[in-house]
Amino acid sequence: EAGVAQSPRYKIIEKRQSVAFWCNPISGHATLYWYQQILGQGPKLLIQFQNNGVVDDSQLPKDRFSAERLKGVDSTLKIQPAKLEDSAVYLCASSSSGVRRLYNEQFFGPGTRLTVL
Amino acid sequence: SQQGEEDPQALSIQEGENATMNCSYKTSINNLQWYRQNSGRGLVHLILIRSNEREKHSGRLRVTLDTSKKSSSLLITASRAADTASYFCATDRGSTLGRLYFGRGTQLTVWP
């Protein structure tokens, strides 16, 4: 089966500019996650979708970050305006497990490396 | 905050040696998972161990879980240069929502 697709792979912007990332999960996966991974750290969850509804966005900086999952398939994550500390890799993952399943293997995309100058 | 704390932060070994990485956590869990990340790539799921399991094997991987000590270990036997990567443990902190909390990872380097 095809894996999780993300684009672009790399993005360089100046602070205060806007940027958007796109994710296409594995076909049929109901759950989609966006993670932020700062260099030298593990991934940190930003937002979790179940179909097209938000399950958890408690760690999403909502003053500048937004995300949507139209029709419960593709998803976009936007940053507006970007700050220097947003420089990181943004990873998208998907899972076939329902939101209440306990044993949840996640499949990750290759990520988008964002550099904010 | 990071849930898992991997130890060591970095590990360097020769091909053929075994590599052991440890992970500690602070809350109750339903399961603990290990992932691998090659440089510049996404994470790849390696193995999941449930809270009622004590040991699990997958190929050259062996994972143990001690819930009384809130710790886990990942053993890679007969390591290869291709095993060079960062290894992360992740837990669910007892949640049923499916989200995972990752540690900072162990950077493993296997020299040919």
Chai-1 contact restraints between the chains, C-beta under 6 A:
chainA,res_idxA,chainB,res_idxB,connection_type,confidence,min_distance_angstrom,max_distance_angstrom,comment,restraint_id
A,T31,B,G98,contact,1.0,0.0,6.0,A-B,restraint_1
A,Q41,B,R104,contact,1.0,0.0,6.0,A-B,restraint_2
A,G42,B,Q2,contact,1.0,0.0,6.0,A-B,restraint_3
A,G42,B,F88,contact,1.0,0.0,6.0,A-B,restraint_4
A,G42,B,F102,contact,1.0,0.0,6.0,A-B,restraint_5
A,G42,B,G103,contact,1.0,0.0,6.0,A-B,restraint_6
A,G42,B,R104,contact,1.0,0.0,6.0,A-B,restraint_7
A,G42,B,G105,contact,1.0,0.0,6.0,A-B,restraint_8
A,P43,B,F102,contact,1.0,0.0,6.0,A-B,restraint_9
A,L45,B,R99,contact,1.0,0.0,6.0,A-B,restraint_10
A,Q48,B,R99,contact,1.0,0.0,6.0,A-B,restraint_11
A,V55,B,L97,contact,1.0,0.0,6.0,A-B,restraint_12
A,D56,B,R99,contact,1.0,0.0,6.0,A-B,restraint_13
A,L91,B,G42,contact,1.0,0.0,6.0,A-B,restraint_14
A,S97,B,G98,contact,1.0,0.0,6.0,A-B,restraint_15
A,V99,B,L97,contact,1.0,0.0,6.0,A-B,restraint_16
A,V99,B,G98,contact,1.0,0.0,6.0,A-B,restraint_17
A,R100,B,T96,contact,1.0,0.0,6.0,A-B,restraint_18
A,L102,B,N30,contact,1.0,0.0,6.0,A-B,restraint_19
A,L102,B,T96,contact,1.0,0.0,6.0,A-B,restraint_20
A,Y103,B,N31,contact,1.0,0.0,6.0,A-B,restraint_21
A,N104,B,G98,contact,1.0,0.0,6.0,A-B,restraint_22
A,E105,B,H45,contact,1.0,0.0,6.0,A-B,restraint_23
A,F108,B,G42,contact,1.0,0.0,6.0,A-B,restraint_24
A,F108,B,L43,contact,1.0,0.0,6.0,A-B,restraint_25
A,G109,B,G42,contact,1.0,0.0,6.0,A-B,restraint_26
A,P110,B,R41,contact,1.0,0.0,6.0,A-B,restraint_27
A,P110,B,G42,contact,1.0,0.0,6.0,A-B,restraint_28
A,G111,B,G42,contact,1.0,0.0,6.0,A-B,restraint_29
